[in-house]
């Protein structure tokens, strides 16, 4: 029971709020990438099996998530 007494409600709420903010920012970035690309990204990855584009999009999302988490932690 000592473990649960060390966790405060404010920490849980702030974790949930900052997680939601990070998810919203990532969704906004996905919308921007999808809107301004000259070709349909999902079609290129799913139907045309463009592995290079999938790796590029994954690296963009990993980079964005690292930047967002660093901003939230600071």
PDB file with SEQRES, HELIX, SHEET and CRYST1 records, atoms N, CA, C and O in Angstrom:
SEQRES   1 A   74  UNK UNK UNK UNK UNK UNK UNK UNK UNK UNK UNK UNK UNK          
SEQRES   2 A   74  UNK UNK UNK UNK UNK UNK UNK UNK UNK UNK UNK UNK UNK          
SEQRES   3 A   74  UNK UNK UNK UNK UNK UNK UNK UNK UNK UNK UNK UNK UNK          
SEQRES   4 A   74  UNK UNK UNK UNK UNK UNK UNK UNK UNK UNK UNK UNK UNK          
SEQRES   5 A   74  UNK UNK UNK UNK UNK UNK UNK UNK UNK UNK UNK UNK UNK          
SEQRES   6 A   74  UNK UNK UNK UNK UNK UNK UNK UNK UNK                          
HELIX    1 AA1 UNK A    2  UNK A    5  1                                   4    
HELIX    2 AA2 UNK A    9  UNK A   36  1                                  28    
HELIX    3 AA3 UNK A   41  UNK A   46  1                                   6    
HELIX    4 AA4 UNK A   51  UNK A   73  1                                  23    
CRYST1    1.000    1.000    1.000  90.00  90.00  90.00 P 1           1          
ATOM      1  N   UNK A   1       0.809  -1.201   0.000  1.00  0.00           N  
ATOM      2  CA  UNK A   1       0.000   0.000   0.000  1.00  0.00           C  
ATOM      3  C   UNK A   1       0.849   1.261   0.000  1.00  0.00           C  
ATOM      4  O   UNK A   1       0.344   2.353  -0.259  1.00  0.00           O  
ATOM      5  N   UNK A   2       2.134   1.115   0.289  1.00  0.00           N  
ATOM      6  CA  UNK A   2       3.026   2.261   0.326  1.00  0.00           C  
ATOM      7  C   UNK A   2       3.247   2.843  -1.070  1.00  0.00           C  
ATOM      8  O   UNK A   2       3.474   4.044  -1.212  1.00  0.00           O  
ATOM      9  N   UNK A   3       3.182   2.004  -2.091  1.00  0.00           N  
ATOM     10  CA  UNK A   3       3.385   2.463  -3.462  1.00  0.00           C  
ATOM     11  C   UNK A   3       2.286   3.431  -3.887  1.00  0.00           C  
ATOM     12  O   UNK A   3       2.570   4.447  -4.522  1.00  0.00           O  
ATOM     13  N   UNK A   4       1.044   3.132  -3.549  1.00  0.00           N  
ATOM     14  CA  UNK A   4      -0.068   3.983  -3.954  1.00  0.00           C  
ATOM     15  C   UNK A   4      -0.125   5.283  -3.168  1.00  0.00           C  
ATOM     16  O   UNK A   4      -0.667   6.272  -3.662  1.00  0.00           O  
ATOM     17  N   UNK A   5       0.410   5.306  -1.979  1.00  0.00           N  
ATOM     18  CA  UNK A   5       0.404   6.546  -1.209  1.00  0.00           C  
ATOM     19  C   UNK A   5       1.430   7.541  -1.725  1.00  0.00           C  
ATOM     20  O   UNK A   5       1.325   8.734  -1.443  1.00  0.00           O  
ATOM     21  N   UNK A   6       2.426   7.069  -2.481  1.00  0.00           N  
ATOM     22  CA  UNK A   6       3.450   7.958  -3.024  1.00  0.00           C  
ATOM     23  C   UNK A   6       2.972   8.674  -4.289  1.00  0.00           C  
ATOM     24  O   UNK A   6       3.576   9.668  -4.689  1.00  0.00           O  
ATOM     25  N   UNK A   7       1.917   8.197  -4.918  1.00  0.00           N  
ATOM     26  CA  UNK A   7       1.401   8.792  -6.146  1.00  0.00           C  
ATOM     27  C   UNK A   7       0.293   9.776  -5.792  1.00  0.00           C  
ATOM     28  O   UNK A   7      -0.677   9.422  -5.122  1.00  0.00           O  
ATOM     29  N   UNK A   8       0.451  11.016  -6.252  1.00  0.00           N  
ATOM     30  CA  UNK A   8      -0.585  12.010  -5.964  1.00  0.00           C  
ATOM     31  C   UNK A   8      -1.527  12.150  -7.165  1.00  0.00           C  
ATOM     32  O   UNK A   8      -1.181  11.794  -8.291  1.00  0.00           O  
ATOM     33  N   UNK A   9      -2.692  12.665  -6.902  1.00  0.00           N  
ATOM     34  CA  UNK A   9      -3.697  12.846  -7.954  1.00  0.00           C  
ATOM     35  C   UNK A   9      -3.242  13.877  -8.979  1.00  0.00           C  
ATOM     36  O   UNK A   9      -3.545  13.748 -10.166  1.00  0.00           O  
ATOM     37  N   UNK A  10      -2.522  14.895  -8.534  1.00  0.00           N  
ATOM     38  CA  UNK A  10      -2.044  15.935  -9.447  1.00  0.00           C  
ATOM     39  C   UNK A  10      -1.070  15.364 -10.473  1.00  0.00           C  
ATOM     40  O   UNK A  10      -1.079  15.780 -11.631  1.00  0.00           O  
ATOM     41  N   UNK A  11      -0.237  14.422 -10.064  1.00  0.00           N  
ATOM     42  CA  UNK A  11       0.701  13.805 -11.004  1.00  0.00           C  
ATOM     43  C   UNK A  11      -0.027  12.975 -12.048  1.00  0.00           C  
ATOM     44  O   UNK A  11       0.350  12.981 -13.220  1.00  0.00           O  
ATOM     45  N   UNK A  12      -1.049  12.273 -11.639  1.00  0.00           N  
ATOM     46  CA  UNK A  12      -1.811  11.444 -12.574  1.00  0.00           C  
ATOM     47  C   UNK A  12      -2.552  12.321 -13.577  1.00  0.00           C  
ATOM     48  O   UNK A  12      -2.555  12.038 -14.775  1.00  0.00           O  
ATOM     49  N   UNK A  13      -3.174  13.376 -13.086  1.00  0.00           N  
ATOM     50  CA  UNK A  13      -3.927  14.277 -13.970  1.00  0.00           C  
ATOM     51  C   UNK A  13      -2.989  14.989 -14.935  1.00  0.00           C  
ATOM     52  O   UNK A  13      -3.305  15.113 -16.118  1.00  0.00           O  
ATOM     53  N   UNK A  14      -1.842  15.459 -14.452  1.00  0.00           N  
ATOM     54  CA  UNK A  14      -0.918  16.145 -15.347  1.00  0.00           C  
ATOM     55  C   UNK A  14      -0.345  15.194 -16.394  1.00  0.00           C  
ATOM     56  O   UNK A  14      -0.105  15.601 -17.531  1.00  0.00           O  
ATOM     57  N   UNK A  15      -0.125  13.939 -16.026  1.00  0.00           N  
ATOM     58  CA  UNK A  15       0.351  12.958 -16.998  1.00  0.00           C  
ATOM     59  C   UNK A  15      -0.680  12.732 -18.095  1.00  0.00           C  
ATOM     60  O   UNK A  15      -0.332  12.659 -19.273  1.00  0.00           O  
ATOM     61  N   UNK A  16      -1.937  12.621 -17.713  1.00  0.00           N  
ATOM     62  CA  UNK A  16      -3.000  12.420 -18.696  1.00  0.00           C  
ATOM     63  C   UNK A  16      -3.155  13.640 -19.595  1.00  0.00           C  
ATOM     64  O   UNK A  16      -3.306  13.505 -20.809  1.00  0.00           O  
ATOM     65  N   UNK A  17      -3.117  14.823 -19.005  1.00  0.00           N  
ATOM     66  CA  UNK A  17      -3.282  16.058 -19.789  1.00  0.00           C  
ATOM     67  C   UNK A  17      -2.132  16.222 -20.776  1.00  0.00           C  
ATOM     68  O   UNK A  17      -2.362  16.515 -21.949  1.00  0.00           O  
ATOM     69  N   UNK A  18      -0.897  16.035 -20.313  1.00  0.00           N  
ATOM     70  CA  UNK A  18       0.236  16.202 -21.208  1.00  0.00           C  
ATOM     71  C   UNK A  18       0.279  15.113 -22.276  1.00  0.00           C  
ATOM     72  O   UNK A  18       0.742  15.366 -23.389  1.00  0.00           O  
ATOM     73  N   UNK A  19      -0.185  13.927 -21.966  1.00  0.00           N  
ATOM     74  CA  UNK A  19      -0.266  12.871 -22.981  1.00  0.00           C  
ATOM     75  C   UNK A  19      -1.263  13.244 -24.063  1.00  0.00           C  
ATOM     76  O   UNK A  19      -0.998  13.058 -25.250  1.00  0.00           O  
ATOM     77  N   UNK A  20      -2.400  13.765 -23.655  1.00  0.00           N  
ATOM     78  CA  UNK A  20      -3.408  14.191 -24.634  1.00  0.00           C  
ATOM     79  C   UNK A  20      -2.902  15.349 -25.489  1.00  0.00           C  
ATOM     80  O   UNK A  20      -3.158  15.393 -26.692  1.00  0.00           O  
ATOM     81  N   UNK A  21      -2.189  16.281 -24.875  1.00  0.00           N  
ATOM     82  CA  UNK A  21      -1.625  17.395 -25.639  1.00  0.00           C  
ATOM     83  C   UNK A  21      -0.624  16.874 -26.670  1.00  0.00           C  
ATOM     84  O   UNK A  21      -0.621  17.333 -27.813  1.00  0.00           O  
ATOM     85  N   UNK A  22       0.222  15.924 -26.281  1.00  0.00           N  
ATOM     86  CA  UNK A  22       1.188  15.348 -27.210  1.00  0.00           C  
ATOM     87  C   UNK A  22       0.519  14.619 -28.358  1.00  0.00           C  
ATOM     88  O   UNK A  22       0.952  14.728 -29.505  1.00  0.00           O  
ATOM     89  N   UNK A  23      -0.540  13.873 -28.052  1.00  0.00           N  
ATOM     90  CA  UNK A  23      -1.263  13.149 -29.104  1.00  0.00           C  
ATOM     91  C   UNK A  23      -1.931  14.114 -30.073  1.00  0.00           C  
ATOM     92  O   UNK A  23      -1.926  13.886 -31.283  1.00  0.00           O  
ATOM     93  N   UNK A  24      -2.505  15.188 -29.548  1.00  0.00           N  
ATOM     94  CA  UNK A  24      -3.150  16.187 -30.408  1.00  0.00           C  
ATOM     95  C   UNK A  24      -2.120  16.854 -31.310  1.00  0.00           C  
ATOM     96  O   UNK A  24      -2.388  17.085 -32.489  1.00  0.00           O  
ATOM     97  N   UNK A  25      -0.956  17.163 -30.775  1.00  0.00           N  
ATOM     98  CA  UNK A  25       0.090  17.782 -31.602  1.00  0.00           C  
ATOM     99  C   UNK A  25       0.564  16.825 -32.688  1.00  0.00           C  
ATOM    100  O   UNK A  25       0.788  17.244 -33.824  1.00  0.00           O  
ATOM    101  N   UNK A  26       0.718  15.550 -32.357  1.00  0.00           N  
ATOM    102  CA  UNK A  26       1.120  14.572 -33.376  1.00  0.00           C  
ATOM    103  C   UNK A  26       0.049  14.417 -34.455  1.00  0.00           C  
ATOM    104  O   UNK A  26       0.371  14.301 -35.637  1.00  0.00           O  
ATOM    105  N   UNK A  27      -1.219  14.415 -34.055  1.00  0.00           N  
ATOM    106  CA  UNK A  27      -2.298  14.342 -35.051  1.00  0.00           C  
ATOM    107  C   UNK A  27      -2.319  15.576 -35.937  1.00  0.00           C  
ATOM    108  O   UNK A  27      -2.575  15.478 -37.138  1.00  0.00           O  
ATOM    109  N   UNK A  28      -2.053  16.730 -35.356  1.00  0.00           N  
ATOM    110  CA  UNK A  28      -1.986  17.960 -36.138  1.00  0.00           C  
ATOM    111  C   UNK A  28      -0.832  17.908 -37.138  1.00  0.00           C  
ATOM    112  O   UNK A  28      -0.978  18.338 -38.282  1.00  0.00           O  
ATOM    113  N   UNK A  29       0.305  17.386 -36.709  1.00  0.00           N  
ATOM    114  CA  UNK A  29       1.444  17.247 -37.622  1.00  0.00           C  
ATOM    115  C   UNK A  29       1.133  16.257 -38.739  1.00  0.00           C  
ATOM    116  O   UNK A  29       1.512  16.488 -39.887  1.00  0.00           O  
ATOM    117  N   UNK A  30       0.448  15.158 -38.422  1.00  0.00           N  
ATOM    118  CA  UNK A  30       0.054  14.194 -39.459  1.00  0.00           C  
ATOM    119  C   UNK A  30      -0.875  14.851 -40.474  1.00  0.00           C  
ATOM    120  O   UNK A  30      -0.748  14.609 -41.675  1.00  0.00           O  
ATOM    121  N   UNK A  31      -1.803  15.677 -40.006  1.00  0.00           N  
ATOM    122  CA  UNK A  31      -2.716  16.376 -40.908  1.00  0.00           C  
ATOM    123  C   UNK A  31      -1.947  17.325 -41.823  1.00  0.00           C  
ATOM    124  O   UNK A  31      -2.240  17.409 -43.015  1.00  0.00           O  
ATOM    125  N   UNK A  32      -0.962  18.041 -41.270  1.00  0.00           N  
ATOM    126  CA  UNK A  32      -0.161  18.966 -42.077  1.00  0.00           C  
ATOM    127  C   UNK A  32       0.642  18.197 -43.127  1.00  0.00           C  
ATOM    128  O   UNK A  32       0.698  18.604 -44.287  1.00  0.00           O  
ATOM    129  N   UNK A  33       1.256  17.097 -42.726  1.00  0.00           N  
ATOM    130  CA  UNK A  33       2.038  16.296 -43.674  1.00  0.00           C  
ATOM    131  C   UNK A  33       1.144  15.747 -44.780  1.00  0.00           C  
ATOM    132  O   UNK A  33       1.505  15.793 -45.956  1.00  0.00           O  
ATOM    133  N   UNK A  34      -0.019  15.231 -44.402  1.00  0.00           N  
ATOM    134  CA  UNK A  34      -0.936  14.645 -45.378  1.00  0.00           C  
ATOM    135  C   UNK A  34      -1.517  15.706 -46.310  1.00  0.00           C  
ATOM    136  O   UNK A  34      -1.732  15.444 -47.494  1.00  0.00           O  
ATOM    137  N   UNK A  35      -1.769  16.892 -45.786  1.00  0.00           N  
ATOM    138  CA  UNK A  35      -2.376  17.956 -46.586  1.00  0.00           C  
ATOM    139  C   UNK A  35      -1.398  18.528 -47.609  1.00  0.00           C  
ATOM    140  O   UNK A  35      -1.781  18.782 -48.751  1.00  0.00           O  
ATOM    141  N   UNK A  36      -0.164  18.731 -47.223  1.00  0.00           N  
ATOM    142  CA  UNK A  36       0.780  19.405 -48.104  1.00  0.00           C  
ATOM    143  C   UNK A  36       1.632  18.463 -48.946  1.00  0.00           C  
ATOM    144  O   UNK A  36       2.483  18.932 -49.701  1.00  0.00           O  
ATOM    145  N   UNK A  37       1.436  17.171 -48.843  1.00  0.00           N  
ATOM    146  CA  UNK A  37       2.191  16.261 -49.701  1.00  0.00           C  
ATOM    147  C   UNK A  37       1.548  16.224 -51.095  1.00  0.00           C  
ATOM    148  O   UNK A  37       0.325  16.287 -51.216  1.00  0.00           O  
ATOM    149  N   UNK A  38       2.356  16.125 -52.124  1.00  0.00           N  
ATOM    150  CA  UNK A  38       1.804  16.160 -53.481  1.00  0.00           C  
ATOM    151  C   UNK A  38       1.177  14.837 -53.926  1.00  0.00           C  
ATOM    152  O   UNK A  38       0.637  14.758 -55.029  1.00  0.00           O  
ATOM    153  N   UNK A  39       1.239  13.800 -53.089  1.00  0.00           N  
ATOM    154  CA  UNK A  39       0.687  12.495 -53.437  1.00  0.00           C  
ATOM    155  C   UNK A  39       0.032  11.907 -52.194  1.00  0.00           C  
ATOM    156  O   UNK A  39       0.360  12.314 -51.080  1.00  0.00           O  
ATOM    157  N   UNK A  40      -0.884  10.962 -52.360  1.00  0.00           N  
ATOM    158  CA  UNK A  40      -1.526  10.334 -51.190  1.00  0.00           C  
ATOM    159  C   UNK A  40      -0.557   9.400 -50.457  1.00  0.00           C  
ATOM    160  O   UNK A  40      -0.132   8.382 -51.003  1.00  0.00           O  
ATOM    161  N   UNK A  41      -0.222   9.751 -49.241  1.00  0.00           N  
ATOM    162  CA  UNK A  41       0.781   8.998 -48.474  1.00  0.00           C  
ATOM    163  C   UNK A  41       0.282   7.609 -48.120  1.00  0.00           C  
ATOM    164  O   UNK A  41       1.023   6.634 -48.248  1.00  0.00           O  
ATOM    165  N   UNK A  42      -0.953   7.505 -47.681  1.00  0.00           N  
ATOM    166  CA  UNK A  42      -1.492   6.213 -47.254  1.00  0.00           C  
ATOM    167  C   UNK A  42      -1.544   5.245 -48.437  1.00  0.00           C  
ATOM    168  O   UNK A  42      -1.230   4.064 -48.284  1.00  0.00           O  
ATOM    169  N   UNK A  43      -1.934   5.732 -49.603  1.00  0.00           N  
ATOM    170  CA  UNK A  43      -1.983   4.880 -50.791  1.00  0.00           C  
ATOM    171  C   UNK A  43      -0.581   4.411 -51.180  1.00  0.00           C  
ATOM    172  O   UNK A  43      -0.390   3.252 -51.548  1.00  0.00           O  
ATOM    173  N   UNK A  44       0.389   5.307 -51.098  1.00  0.00           N  
ATOM    174  CA  UNK A  44       1.763   4.939 -51.436  1.00  0.00           C  
ATOM    175  C   UNK A  44       2.299   3.850 -50.516  1.00  0.00           C  
ATOM    176  O   UNK A  44       2.992   2.935 -50.960  1.00  0.00           O  
ATOM    177  N   UNK A  45       1.972   3.955 -49.228  1.00  0.00           N  
ATOM    178  CA  UNK A  45       2.499   2.981 -48.270  1.00  0.00           C  
ATOM    179  C   UNK A  45       1.735   1.663 -48.350  1.00  0.00           C  
ATOM    180  O   UNK A  45       2.347   0.596 -48.375  1.00  0.00           O  
ATOM    181  N   UNK A  46       0.408   1.726 -48.390  1.00  0.00           N  
ATOM    182  CA  UNK A  46      -0.398   0.499 -48.339  1.00  0.00           C  
ATOM    183  C   UNK A  46      -0.462  -0.234 -49.670  1.00  0.00           C  
ATOM    184  O   UNK A  46      -0.171  -1.428 -49.731  1.00  0.00           O  
ATOM    185  N   UNK A  47      -0.835   0.456 -50.724  1.00  0.00           N  
ATOM    186  CA  UNK A  47      -1.072  -0.234 -51.994  1.00  0.00           C  
ATOM    187  C   UNK A  47       0.197  -0.402 -52.818  1.00  0.00           C  
ATOM    188  O   UNK A  47       0.408  -1.452 -53.424  1.00  0.00           O  
ATOM    189  N   UNK A  48       1.043   0.622 -52.845  1.00  0.00           N  
ATOM    190  CA  UNK A  48       2.257   0.550 -53.655  1.00  0.00           C  
ATOM    191  C   UNK A  48       3.442  -0.035 -52.895  1.00  0.00           C  
ATOM    192  O   UNK A  48       4.511  -0.228 -53.474  1.00  0.00           O  
ATOM    193  N   UNK A  49       3.266  -0.321 -51.604  1.00  0.00           N  
ATOM    194  CA  UNK A  49       4.303  -0.931 -50.758  1.00  0.00           C  
ATOM    195  C   UNK A  49       5.610  -0.124 -50.788  1.00  0.00           C  
ATOM    196  O   UNK A  49       6.693  -0.685 -50.952  1.00  0.00           O  
ATOM    197  N   UNK A  50       5.489   1.187 -50.627  1.00  0.00           N  
ATOM    198  CA  UNK A  50       6.642   2.069 -50.639  1.00  0.00           C  
ATOM    199  C   UNK A  50       7.279   2.054 -49.243  1.00  0.00           C  
ATOM    200  O   UNK A  50       6.861   2.799 -48.357  1.00  0.00           O  
ATOM    201  N   UNK A  51       8.279   1.212 -49.060  1.00  0.00           N  
ATOM    202  CA  UNK A  51       8.921   1.030 -47.757  1.00  0.00           C  
ATOM    203  C   UNK A  51       9.736   2.260 -47.372  1.00  0.00           C  
ATOM    204  O   UNK A  51       9.793   2.622 -46.197  1.00  0.00           O  
ATOM    205  N   UNK A  52      10.359   2.898 -48.340  1.00  0.00           N  
ATOM    206  CA  UNK A  52      11.166   4.081 -48.050  1.00  0.00           C  
ATOM    207  C   UNK A  52      10.300   5.211 -47.484  1.00  0.00           C  
ATOM    208  O   UNK A  52      10.707   5.897 -46.547  1.00  0.00           O  
ATOM    209  N   UNK A  53       9.130   5.398 -48.042  1.00  0.00           N  
ATOM    210  CA  UNK A  53       8.225   6.422 -47.532  1.00  0.00           C  
ATOM    211  C   UNK A  53       7.725   6.064 -46.137  1.00  0.00           C  
ATOM    212  O   UNK A  53       7.577   6.945 -45.290  1.00  0.00           O  
ATOM    213  N   UNK A  54       7.467   4.801 -45.892  1.00  0.00           N  
ATOM    214  CA  UNK A  54       7.025   4.376 -44.565  1.00  0.00           C  
ATOM    215  C   UNK A  54       8.112   4.623 -43.520  1.00  0.00           C  
ATOM    216  O   UNK A  54       7.820   5.056 -42.406  1.00  0.00           O  
ATOM    217  N   UNK A  55       9.362   4.348 -43.881  1.00  0.00           N  
ATOM    218  CA  UNK A  55      10.471   4.608 -42.957  1.00  0.00           C  
ATOM    219  C   UNK A  55      10.629   6.105 -42.726  1.00  0.00           C  
ATOM    220  O   UNK A  55      10.897   6.534 -41.604  1.00  0.00           O  
ATOM    221  N   UNK A  56      10.468   6.891 -43.763  1.00  0.00           N  
ATOM    222  CA  UNK A  56      10.573   8.349 -43.637  1.00  0.00           C  
ATOM    223  C   UNK A  56       9.489   8.904 -42.715  1.00  0.00           C  
ATOM    224  O   UNK A  56       9.784   9.716 -41.839  1.00  0.00           O  
ATOM    225  N   UNK A  57       8.248   8.480 -42.899  1.00  0.00           N  
ATOM    226  CA  UNK A  57       7.142   8.953 -42.063  1.00  0.00           C  
ATOM    227  C   UNK A  57       7.340   8.491 -40.616  1.00  0.00           C  
ATOM    228  O   UNK A  57       7.066   9.243 -39.680  1.00  0.00           O  
ATOM    229  N   UNK A  58       7.811   7.269 -40.435  1.00  0.00           N  
ATOM    230  CA  UNK A  58       8.063   6.772 -39.077  1.00  0.00           C  
ATOM    231  C   UNK A  58       9.156   7.591 -38.395  1.00  0.00           C  
ATOM    232  O   UNK A  58       9.042   7.912 -37.212  1.00  0.00           O  
ATOM    233  N   UNK A  59      10.202   7.927 -39.123  1.00  0.00           N  
ATOM    234  CA  UNK A  59      11.275   8.727 -38.520  1.00  0.00           C  
ATOM    235  C   UNK A  59      10.804  10.139 -38.200  1.00  0.00           C  
ATOM    236  O   UNK A  59      11.239  10.728 -37.210  1.00  0.00           O  
ATOM    237  N   UNK A  60       9.927  10.683 -39.021  1.00  0.00           N  
ATOM    238  CA  UNK A  60       9.366  12.004 -38.729  1.00  0.00           C  
ATOM    239  C   UNK A  60       8.553  11.955 -37.442  1.00  0.00           C  
ATOM    240  O   UNK A  60       8.665  12.847 -36.601  1.00  0.00           O  
ATOM    241  N   UNK A  61       7.730  10.908 -37.283  1.00  0.00           N  
ATOM    242  CA  UNK A  61       6.919  10.801 -36.075  1.00  0.00           C  
ATOM    243  C   UNK A  61       7.764  10.545 -34.833  1.00  0.00           C  
ATOM    244  O   UNK A  61       7.460  11.068 -33.761  1.00  0.00           O  
ATOM    245  N   UNK A  62       8.814   9.752 -34.963  1.00  0.00           N  
ATOM    246  CA  UNK A  62       9.707   9.544 -33.822  1.00  0.00           C  
ATOM    247  C   UNK A  62      10.411  10.841 -33.438  1.00  0.00           C  
ATOM    248  O   UNK A  62      10.545  11.145 -32.253  1.00  0.00           O  
ATOM    249  N   UNK A  63      10.853  11.592 -34.411  1.00  0.00           N  
ATOM    250  CA  UNK A  63      11.502  12.867 -34.127  1.00  0.00           C  
ATOM    251  C   UNK A  63      10.541  13.849 -33.472  1.00  0.00           C  
ATOM    252  O   UNK A  63      10.888  14.519 -32.500  1.00  0.00           O  
ATOM    253  N   UNK A  64       9.337  13.927 -34.013  1.00  0.00           N  
ATOM    254  CA  UNK A  64       8.338  14.824 -33.422  1.00  0.00           C  
ATOM    255  C   UNK A  64       7.982  14.418 -31.999  1.00  0.00           C  
ATOM    256  O   UNK A  64       7.827  15.274 -31.129  1.00  0.00           O  
ATOM    257  N   UNK A  65       7.854  13.123 -31.760  1.00  0.00           N  
ATOM    258  CA  UNK A  65       7.503  12.689 -30.406  1.00  0.00           C  
ATOM    259  C   UNK A  65       8.627  12.968 -29.419  1.00  0.00           C  
ATOM    260  O   UNK A  65       8.359  13.299 -28.264  1.00  0.00           O  
ATOM    261  N   UNK A  66       9.883  12.842 -29.848  1.00  0.00           N  
ATOM    262  CA  UNK A  66      10.999  13.194 -28.973  1.00  0.00           C  
ATOM    263  C   UNK A  66      11.024  14.691 -28.671  1.00  0.00           C  
ATOM    264  O   UNK A  66      11.278  15.089 -27.534  1.00  0.00           O  
ATOM    265  N   UNK A  67      10.765  15.512 -29.671  1.00  0.00           N  
ATOM    266  CA  UNK A  67      10.730  16.957 -29.462  1.00  0.00           C  
ATOM    267  C   UNK A  67       9.587  17.351 -28.547  1.00  0.00           C  
ATOM    268  O   UNK A  67       9.769  18.179 -27.654  1.00  0.00           O  
ATOM    269  N   UNK A  68       8.406  16.770 -28.754  1.00  0.00           N  
ATOM    270  CA  UNK A  68       7.248  17.091 -27.917  1.00  0.00           C  
ATOM    271  C   UNK A  68       7.480  16.658 -26.477  1.00  0.00           C  
ATOM    272  O   UNK A  68       7.141  17.391 -25.548  1.00  0.00           O  
ATOM    273  N   UNK A  69       8.058  15.470 -26.281  1.00  0.00           N  
ATOM    274  CA  UNK A  69       8.307  15.011 -24.914  1.00  0.00           C  
ATOM    275  C   UNK A  69       9.361  15.871 -24.228  1.00  0.00           C  
ATOM    276  O   UNK A  69       9.261  16.115 -23.025  1.00  0.00           O  
ATOM    277  N   UNK A  70      10.369  16.337 -24.965  1.00  0.00           N  
ATOM    278  CA  UNK A  70      11.367  17.216 -24.370  1.00  0.00           C  
ATOM    279  C   UNK A  70      10.768  18.560 -23.977  1.00  0.00           C  
ATOM    280  O   UNK A  70      11.122  19.122 -22.940  1.00  0.00           O  
ATOM    281  N   UNK A  71       9.864  19.074 -24.798  1.00  0.00           N  
ATOM    282  CA  UNK A  71       9.206  20.336 -24.470  1.00  0.00           C  
ATOM    283  C   UNK A  71       8.302  20.175 -23.256  1.00  0.00           C  
ATOM    284  O   UNK A  71       8.257  21.056 -22.398  1.00  0.00           O  
ATOM    285  N   UNK A  72       7.592  19.077 -23.176  1.00  0.00           N  
ATOM    286  CA  UNK A  72       6.697  18.852 -22.046  1.00  0.00           C  
ATOM    287  C   UNK A  72       7.497  18.692 -20.755  1.00  0.00           C  
ATOM    288  O   UNK A  72       7.077  19.179 -19.706  1.00  0.00           O  
ATOM    289  N   UNK A  73       8.636  18.021 -20.819  1.00  0.00           N  
ATOM    290  CA  UNK A  73       9.440  17.811 -19.623  1.00  0.00           C  
ATOM    291  C   UNK A  73      10.163  19.070 -19.158  1.00  0.00           C  
ATOM    292  O   UNK A  73      10.529  19.166 -17.986  1.00  0.00           O  
ATOM    293  N   UNK A  74      10.379  20.035 -20.046  1.00  0.00           N  
ATOM    294  CA  UNK A  74      11.107  21.234 -19.637  1.00  0.00           C  
ATOM    295  C   UNK A  74      10.243  22.263 -18.962  1.00  0.00           C  
ATOM    296  O   UNK A  74      10.736  23.320 -18.568  1.00  0.00           O  
TER     297      UNK A  74                                                      
END                                                                             
